[in-house]
Amino acid sequence: MATPSSALNKNKKIKAHNSMWEDHNAAAYMDKTRLGVDEDLVRFISSEKNEPAWMLEKRLESLKIYKEMTLPTWGPNLDNLNLDQITYYAKATDQQSETWDDVPTDIKNTFERLGIPQAEQEVLAGVGAQYESTVIYHNLKEKFRRQGVIFTDMDVALREHEDLVKQYFMKCVPPTLHKFAALHGAVWSGGTFLYIPKGIKIDLPLQAYFRMNAKGMGQFEHTLIIVEEGAQAHYIEGCSAPRYGIDSLHAGGVEIFVAEGAHFRYSSVESWSKDAYNLNTKRALVQKDAHMEWVGGNFGSNVTMLYPCSVLMGANSTSDHLGVAFANNGQIQDTGAKVIHLAPNTSSNIVMKSISKGGGRSIYRGLVEISADAENAVSNVKCDALILDDKSASDTIPVINVKNNSAVLAHEASVGKLNEDDIFYLRSRGLDEAQAGAMIVNGFIEPIVKELPLEYAVEMNRMVELEMEGSVG
């Protein structure tokens, strides 16, 4: 039985956690928006941002591809997603603020509840904040700016670093990849541009946080990261949206270019509401002797389809993919990883954990491809699933293509349930059933959580605890 003080702390945590989904601001700016996407909207977005002609051409080309492509048929059923009822562009404020104090009060309060300004002051090298379709704040510590690091939003990058953007934009995630990549190419707005010069090593994480506020919104931020030879950095993205009972759509795009000998880590904790379809696309091109790390946690959303991809293009390049997904009542978490080995002596390591509860379904969907030129490639895949009741389900759907006989590849998958003896033991030590279950689940996902910065690890453990209490949903 919980003590009065522990019950009070529990209620505080529930209130703080639920505010991520329940709190939203008035959205008078939505009166100026429209539903659906067509050429007029694409031209309006490009004109609103005063983009160069080549970007408008790319948008229109992507729109044409989007209209010609069908919805994916190999994953979760997306028939209930009405793309004509989504708002694809909404501008909540007319300008980006130069200081946090200049951010409009209602928007600032939203991000302060999420801990963004405090994290910037204490542990981050730089921070960006996007609200609806536009970035409302971006900042980088002066010492990194002096080293030539560029950390800004994509709209500013397109104006001030057009040649760099043009060289890399949608070269890693082309619009022909799938229907939602094409949609992203047509209506993308906001996002992050990060450029790390040759040999520069940033010892603090950089962070961007993306927030959808209004009902029926779509968010399509574009993240473009260029890590030059021998450079090193860690970038973190967080995402959330309130719950309305009306579908919303997140179809961002992440492109990462890791040059020879560079080392880059991309971490994300995505906490969408159960109204959201999270159909994000993330890819990295990894050159000789370079290393790419993906660390991710997926909570919330109606349907998630997310498979970060590393293309190992250079000899001796390597990648690590670490991820955890939690599917609760009414949710499908279809997540995994893709690694394409194109060069000799490349190696990859994939560790995925999933938890299913309350009738939720978690799916590992992965691809490991070893080309004929990938001599002595090595890949290890480990998928562990934890099912917390008799209503839930978990699936493992690996695809492995090996075209070189020298490859070494291992795939391991396991599934289990909470051990009643372990629950009984923890309850005999004063924990209630939810706390006991959360402790076991946190131990299960510990290999992924320990790779996150402390404040994100704490947040992920808190999410697990509250999901276990059944307080979300």
C-alpha positions as semicolon CSV with decimal commas, in nm:
position;residue;x (nm);y (nm);z (nm)
1;M;0,000;0,000;0,000
2;A;0,141;0,341;-0,098
3;T;0,221;0,586;0,182
4;P;0,055;0,932;0,167
5;S;0,386;1,095;0,062
6;S;0,458;0,839;-0,210
7;A;0,102;0,874;-0,340
8;L;0,147;1,251;-0,353
9;N;0,474;1,218;-0,545
10;K;0,309;0,970;-0,778
11;N;0,024;1,213;-0,851
12;K;0,272;1,494;-0,919
13;K;0,461;1,278;-1,167
14;I;0,141;1,173;-1,339
15;K;0,027;1,534;-1,369
16;A;0,362;1,648;-1,509
17;H;0,378;1,358;-1,751
18;N;0,021;1,391;-1,872
19;S;0,072;1,764;-1,933
20;M;0,290;1,663;-2,226
21;W;-0,025;1,525;-2,392
22;E;-0,309;1,719;-2,230
23;D;-0,179;2,079;-2,226
24;H;-0,222;2,292;-2,535
25;N;-0,238;2,661;-2,613
26;A;-0,503;2,861;-2,792
27;A;-0,440;2,844;-3,167
28;A;-0,596;3,152;-3,329
29;Y;-0,333;3,124;-3,603
30;M;-0,514;2,812;-3,728
31;D;-0,789;3,039;-3,865
32;K;-0,547;3,129;-4,146
33;T;-0,469;2,769;-4,238
34;R;-0,635;2,512;-4,462
35;L;-0,664;2,135;-4,479
36;G;-0,499;1,912;-4,737
37;V;-0,204;1,959;-4,971
38;D;-0,182;2,068;-5,335
39;E;0,040;2,274;-5,561
40;D;-0,103;2,604;-5,435
41;L;-0,008;2,520;-5,077
42;V;0,342;2,409;-5,178
43;R;0,396;2,734;-5,369
44;F;0,261;2,931;-5,072
45;I;0,504;2,765;-4,827
46;S;0,798;2,834;-5,056
47;S;0,688;3,194;-5,115
48;E;0,627;3,253;-4,743
49;K;0,986;3,148;-4,676
50;N;1,125;3,342;-4,975
51;E;1,307;3,032;-5,099
52;P;1,532;3,012;-5,407
53;A;1,381;2,875;-5,726
54;W;1,564;2,542;-5,703
55;M;1,397;2,462;-5,369
56;L;1,052;2,531;-5,510
57;E;1,135;2,300;-5,801
58;K;1,235;2,027;-5,555
59;R;0,911;2,076;-5,362
60;L;0,697;2,052;-5,675
61;E;0,887;1,746;-5,797
62;S;0,830;1,580;-5,457
63;L;0,458;1,666;-5,471
64;K;0,430;1,499;-5,811
65;I;0,600;1,185;-5,676
66;Y;0,376;1,190;-5,368
67;K;0,061;1,193;-5,580
68;E;0,185;0,902;-5,790
69;M;0,289;0,676;-5,502
70;T;0,060;0,455;-5,294
71;L;0,056;0,407;-4,917
72;P;0,297;0,140;-4,785
73;T;0,127;-0,199;-4,775
74;W;0,395;-0,401;-4,591
75;G;0,351;-0,253;-4,242
76;P;0,066;-0,137;-4,018
77;N;-0,260;-0,048;-4,190
78;L;-0,273;0,326;-4,260
79;D;-0,619;0,333;-4,420
80;N;-0,767;0,527;-4,127
81;L;-0,524;0,815;-4,173
82;N;-0,716;1,080;-4,367
83;L;-0,445;1,287;-4,533
84;D;-0,704;1,538;-4,656
85;Q;-0,790;1,633;-4,296
86;I;-0,436;1,730;-4,195
87;T;-0,313;2,089;-4,167
88;Y;0,024;2,087;-4,342
89;Y;0,149;2,434;-4,256
90;A;0,075;2,665;-3,963
91;K;0,279;2,963;-3,854
92;A;0,227;3,036;-3,484
93;T;0,460;3,336;-3,469
94;D;0,600;3,575;-3,728
95;Q;0,964;3,569;-3,626
96;Q;1,232;3,364;-3,455
97;S;1,336;3,504;-3,118
98;E;1,701;3,595;-3,054
99;T;1,671;3,539;-2,678
100;W;1,452;3,306;-2,475
101;D;1,286;3,604;-2,306
102;D;1,159;3,723;-2,647
103;V;0,965;3,403;-2,718
104;P;0,585;3,460;-2,697
105;T;0,470;3,387;-2,343
106;D;0,228;3,101;-2,415
107;I;0,482;2,920;-2,634
108;K;0,763;2,985;-2,387
109;N;0,556;2,840;-2,104
110;T;0,500;2,521;-2,304
111;F;0,871;2,463;-2,353
112;E;0,954;2,562;-1,996
113;R;0,719;2,289;-1,872
114;L;0,927;2,052;-2,087
115;G;1,250;2,176;-1,927
116;I;1,407;2,318;-2,246
117;P;1,562;2,648;-2,123
118;Q;1,697;2,491;-1,805
119;A;1,864;2,212;-2,001
120;E;2,023;2,469;-2,234
121;Q;2,179;2,653;-1,943
122;E;2,305;2,343;-1,765
123;V;2,405;2,069;-2,007
124;L;2,370;2,167;-2,372
125;A;2,606;2,318;-2,628
126;G;2,309;2,458;-2,817
127;V;1,932;2,427;-2,843
128;G;1,656;2,475;-3,099
129;A;1,281;2,479;-3,042
130;Q;1,016;2,433;-3,309
131;Y;0,645;2,501;-3,257
132;E;0,406;2,382;-3,531
133;S;0,573;2,452;-3,867
134;T;0,835;2,708;-3,764
135;V;1,139;2,730;-3,541
136;I;1,077;2,988;-3,268
137;Y;1,421;2,985;-3,103
138;H;1,776;2,869;-3,181
139;N;2,102;2,928;-2,998
140;L;2,461;2,796;-2,990
141;K;2,724;2,860;-2,725
142;E;2,976;3,119;-2,844
143;K;3,283;2,898;-2,806
144;F;3,148;2,650;-3,062
145;R;3,042;2,929;-3,297
146;R;3,401;3,055;-3,293
147;Q;3,518;2,708;-3,400
148;G;3,308;2,729;-3,715
149;V;3,018;2,513;-3,598
150;I;2,688;2,607;-3,760
151;F;2,375;2,519;-3,561
152;T;2,064;2,688;-3,686
153;D;1,726;2,611;-3,836
154;M;1,679;2,506;-4,198
155;D;1,510;2,828;-4,309
156;V;1,806;3,035;-4,191
157;A;2,052;2,783;-4,335
158;L;1,885;2,806;-4,674
159;R;1,933;3,184;-4,670
160;E;2,282;3,201;-4,521
161;H;2,442;2,873;-4,633
162;E;2,257;2,799;-4,954
163;D;2,546;2,622;-5,130
164;L;2,587;2,373;-4,844
165;V;2,214;2,305;-4,823
166;K;2,185;2,260;-5,199
167;Q;2,478;2,016;-5,202
168;Y;2,323;1,781;-4,944
169;F;1,946;1,842;-4,927
170;M;1,745;1,519;-4,980
171;K;2,049;1,337;-5,119
172;C;2,032;1,090;-4,831
173;V;1,651;1,070;-4,805
174;P;1,529;1,112;-5,165
175;P;1,158;1,175;-5,230
176;T;1,144;0,851;-5,429
177;L;1,210;0,647;-5,115
178;H;0,842;0,616;-5,020
179;K;0,518;0,818;-5,020
180;F;0,584;0,998;-4,691
181;A;0,939;1,091;-4,792
182;A;0,786;1,251;-5,102
183;L;0,523;1,430;-4,890
184;H;0,800;1,553;-4,664
185;G;0,994;1,687;-4,962
186;A;0,690;1,884;-5,074
187;V;0,583;2,046;-4,745
188;W;0,888;2,033;-4,516
189;S;0,917;2,329;-4,281
190;G;1,156;2,416;-4,001
191;G;1,401;2,166;-3,860
192;T;1,772;2,174;-3,782
193;F;2,088;2,242;-3,979
194;L;2,409;2,130;-3,809
195;Y;2,755;2,159;-3,962
196;I;3,063;2,037;-3,771
197;P;3,391;2,143;-3,937
198;K;3,687;1,910;-3,988
199;G;3,849;1,793;-3,666
200;I;3,611;1,976;-3,430
201;K;3,489;1,775;-3,131
202;I;3,192;1,906;-2,933
203;D;3,189;1,774;-2,578
204;L;2,829;1,875;-2,493
205;P;2,512;1,757;-2,667
206;L;2,314;1,981;-2,900
207;Q;1,936;1,954;-2,878
208;A;1,626;2,035;-3,079
209;Y;1,270;1,993;-2,952
210;F;0,965;1,975;-3,178
211;R;0,616;2,047;-3,048
212;M;0,282;2,018;-3,226
213;N;0,011;2,219;-3,048
214;A;-0,309;2,247;-3,256
215;K;-0,543;1,961;-3,341
216;G;-0,509;1,785;-3,674
217;M;-0,160;1,925;-3,732
218;G;0,113;1,784;-3,949
219;Q;0,476;1,849;-3,867
220;F;0,746;1,799;-4,129
221;E;1,072;1,931;-3,989
222;H;1,389;1,860;-4,187
223;T;1,711;1,778;-4,003
224;L;2,031;1,807;-4,208
225;I;2,358;1,720;-4,033
226;I;2,704;1,736;-4,192
227;V;2,994;1,600;-3,987
228;E;3,325;1,668;-4,158
229;E;3,642;1,456;-4,147
230;G;3,753;1,360;-3,797
231;A;3,479;1,563;-3,626
232;Q;3,266;1,441;-3,337
233;A;2,931;1,547;-3,186
234;H;2,611;1,430;-3,020
235;Y;2,269;1,561;-3,123
236;I;1,940;1,496;-2,941
237;E;1,583;1,539;-3,064
238;G;1,269;1,535;-2,853
239;C;0,910;1,544;-2,979
240;S;0,562;1,569;-2,830
241;A;0,203;1,669;-2,908
242;P;-0,122;1,707;-2,710
243;R;-0,416;1,472;-2,748
244;Y;-0,739;1,582;-2,918
245;G;-0,911;1,269;-3,051
246;I;-0,830;1,380;-3,406
247;D;-0,545;1,234;-3,609
248;S;-0,220;1,426;-3,645
249;L;0,079;1,339;-3,859
250;H;0,453;1,358;-3,805
251;A;0,661;1,287;-4,115
252;G;0,996;1,448;-4,051
253;G;1,317;1,373;-4,235
254;V;1,667;1,327;-4,091
255;E;1,975;1,324;-4,316
256;I;2,319;1,270;-4,166
257;F;2,648;1,275;-4,359
258;V;2,941;1,133;-4,159
259;A;3,274;1,198;-4,330
260;E;3,596;0,995;-4,306
261;G;3,705;0,925;-3,950
262;A;3,415;1,119;-3,796
263;H;3,201;1,000;-3,506
264;F;2,839;1,105;-3,461
265;R;2,562;1,008;-3,222
266;Y;2,197;1,087;-3,285
267;S;1,959;1,033;-2,992
268;S;1,584;1,083;-2,988
269;V;1,304;1,038;-2,737
270;E;0,967;1,062;-2,912
271;S;0,656;1,101;-2,696
272;W;0,369;1,166;-2,933
273;S;0,008;1,149;-2,817
274;K;-0,208;0,856;-2,921
275;D;-0,368;1,072;-3,191
276;A;-0,043;1,087;-3,385
277;Y;0,085;0,886;-3,678
278;N;0,464;0,897;-3,645
279;L;0,599;0,817;-3,993
280;N;0,950;0,953;-3,968
281;T;1,246;0,878;-4,201
282;K;1,606;0,883;-4,075
283;R;1,919;0,795;-4,272
284;A;2,296;0,834;-4,244
285;L;2,570;0,794;-4,507
286;V;2,888;0,677;-4,331
287;Q;3,228;0,709;-4,496
288;K;3,566;0,536;-4,443
289;D;3,668;0,474;-4,079
290;A;3,364;0,670;-3,957
291;H;3,115;0,565;-3,688
292;M;2,742;0,635;-3,660
293;E;2,532;0,571;-3,349
294;W;2,154;0,579;-3,325
295;V;1,989;0,575;-2,980
296;G;1,611;0,601;-2,966
297;G;1,306;0,568;-2,747
298;N;0,951;0,558;-2,884
299;F;0,646;0,615;-2,665
300;G;0,293;0,727;-2,743
301;S;0,152;0,764;-3,097
302;N;-0,126;0,569;-3,263
303;V;0,108;0,412;-3,518
304;T;0,483;0,449;-3,539
305;M;0,682;0,337;-3,843
306;L;1,045;0,425;-3,785
307;Y;1,361;0,245;-3,900
308;P;1,681;0,454;-3,875
309;C;1,918;0,351;-4,153
310;S;2,298;0,348;-4,177
311;V;2,456;0,312;-4,521
312;L;2,814;0,199;-4,461
313;M;2,979;0,339;-4,772
314;G;3,346;0,346;-4,672
315;A;3,588;0,071;-4,570
316;N;3,603;0,006;-4,194
317;S;3,293;0,217;-4,127
318;T;3,073;0,106;-3,839
319;S;2,729;0,169;-3,689
320;D;2,540;0,098;-3,368
321;H;2,160;0,100;-3,346
322;L;2,007;0,095;-2,998
323;G;1,632;0,137;-2,951
324;V;1,337;0,079;-2,722
325;A;0,966;0,097;-2,801
326;F;0,667;0,078;-2,565
327;A;0,326;-0,015;-2,712
328;N;0,027;0,036;-2,484
329;N;-0,348;0,008;-2,543
330;G;-0,445;0,093;-2,902
331;Q;-0,087;0,143;-3,018
332;I;0,131;-0,016;-3,285
333;Q;0,505;0,045;-3,249
334;D;0,654;-0,078;-3,577
335;T;1,021;0,009;-3,531
336;G;1,363;-0,130;-3,605
337;A;1,681;-0,054;-3,797
338;K;1,834;-0,083;-4,141
339;V;2,203;-0,126;-4,218
340;I;2,341;-0,151;-4,570
341;H;2,702;-0,270;-4,594
342;L;2,861;-0,149;-4,917
343;A;3,234;-0,161;-4,835
344;P;3,496;-0,404;-4,695
345;N;3,550;-0,457;-4,321
346;T;3,233;-0,277;-4,220
347;S;3,049;-0,376;-3,905
348;S;2,712;-0,308;-3,745
349;N;2,546;-0,382;-3,415
350;I;2,168;-0,366;-3,362
351;V;2,009;-0,401;-3,017
352;M;1,633;-0,346;-2,998
353;K;1,404;-0,379;-2,697
354;S;1,024;-0,369;-2,705
355;I;0,752;-0,375;-2,441
356;S;0,383;-0,448;-2,506
357;K;0,102;-0,382;-2,258
358;G;-0,276;-0,338;-2,253
359;G;-0,331;-0,489;-2,596
360;G;-0,053;-0,292;-2,764
361;R;0,155;-0,443;-3,042
362;S;0,527;-0,393;-3,087
363;I;0,707;-0,505;-3,400
364;Y;1,076;-0,522;-3,481
365;R;1,117;-0,474;-3,856
366;G;1,477;-0,470;-3,971
367;L;1,702;-0,499;-4,272
368;V;2,065;-0,603;-4,291
369;E;2,206;-0,605;-4,642
370;I;2,562;-0,708;-4,721
371;S;2,664;-0,631;-5,077
372;A;2,902;-0,830;-5,296
373;D;3,172;-0,565;-5,234
374;A;3,143;-0,582;-4,854
375;E;3,425;-0,827;-4,792
376;N;3,458;-0,943;-4,428
377;A;3,149;-0,753;-4,314
378;V;3,018;-0,832;-3,966
379;S;2,667;-0,770;-3,831
380;N;2,504;-0,863;-3,500
381;V;2,131;-0,826;-3,439
382;K;1,962;-0,878;-3,101
383;C;1,588;-0,826;-3,049
384;D;1,430;-0,873;-2,706
385;A;1,057;-0,841;-2,643
386;L;0,870;-0,822;-2,313
387;I;0,495;-0,888;-2,314
388;L;0,319;-0,772;-1,998
389;D;-0,025;-0,934;-2,035
390;D;-0,228;-1,184;-2,237
391;K;-0,383;-0,917;-2,464
392;S;-0,063;-0,780;-2,615
393;A;0,159;-0,903;-2,897
394;S;0,511;-0,878;-3,029
395;D;0,659;-0,974;-3,366
396;T;1,008;-0,989;-3,510
397;I;1,036;-0,943;-3,887
398;P;1,400;-0,941;-3,995
399;V;1,515;-0,924;-4,357
400;I;1,872;-1,036;-4,420
401;N;2,035;-1,022;-4,763
402;V;2,392;-1,150;-4,788
403;K;2,576;-1,138;-5,121
404;N;2,930;-1,203;-4,996
405;N;3,032;-1,539;-4,851
406;S;3,294;-1,384;-4,621
407;A;3,027;-1,212;-4,411
408;V;2,971;-1,297;-4,047
409;L;2,615;-1,238;-3,932
410;A;2,430;-1,327;-3,613
411;H;2,062;-1,273;-3,536
412;E;1,908;-1,344;-3,196
413;A;1,550;-1,283;-3,085
414;S;1,380;-1,354;-2,753
415;V;1,042;-1,292;-2,597
416;G;0,929;-1,320;-2,238
417;K;0,678;-1,211;-1,975
418;L;0,708;-1,061;-1,628
419;N;0,809;-1,327;-1,378
420;E;0,549;-1,358;-1,102
421;D;0,815;-1,463;-0,852
422;D;1,013;-1,145;-0,922
423;I;0,698;-0,934;-0,878
424;F;0,617;-1,111;-0,551
425;Y;0,971;-1,057;-0,421
426;L;0,968;-0,684;-0,497
427;R;0,620;-0,641;-0,348
428;S;0,741;-0,813;-0,031
429;R;1,002;-0,534;-0,012
430;G;0,734;-0,262;-0,002
431;L;0,673;-0,182;-0,370
432;D;0,325;-0,189;-0,517
433;E;0,259;-0,399;-0,826
434;A;0,305;-0,114;-1,074
435;Q;0,632;-0,004;-0,913
436;A;0,762;-0,360;-0,913
437;G;0,674;-0,405;-1,279
438;A;0,832;-0,072;-1,370
439;M;1,154;-0,166;-1,192
440;I;1,179;-0,491;-1,389
441;V;1,100;-0,315;-1,717
442;N;1,358;-0,043;-1,648
443;G;1,615;-0,315;-1,591
444;F;1,512;-0,472;-1,922
445;I;1,573;-0,151;-2,119
446;E;1,882;-0,045;-1,921
447;P;2,131;-0,123;-2,204
448;I;1,965;0,146;-2,418
449;V;1,883;0,397;-2,145
450;K;2,243;0,407;-2,017
451;E;2,353;0,548;-2,354
452;L;2,135;0,858;-2,311
453;P;2,238;1,173;-2,123
454;L;2,129;1,156;-1,761
455;E;1,827;1,388;-1,791
456;Y;1,691;1,186;-2,085
457;A;1,755;0,855;-1,910
458;V;1,558;0,979;-1,609
459;E;1,275;1,095;-1,837
460;M;1,259;0,759;-2,016
461;N;1,248;0,569;-1,687
462;R;0,969;0,800;-1,571
463;M;0,772;0,733;-1,890
464;V;0,803;0,360;-1,834
465;E;0,688;0,392;-1,472
466;L;0,382;0,593;-1,569
467;E;0,294;0,362;-1,859
468;M;0,310;0,076;-1,610
469;E;0,070;0,261;-1,379
470;G;-0,180;0,277;-1,662
471;S;-0,205;0,652;-1,622
472;V;-0,149;0,733;-1,988
473;G;-0,410;0,652;-2,249
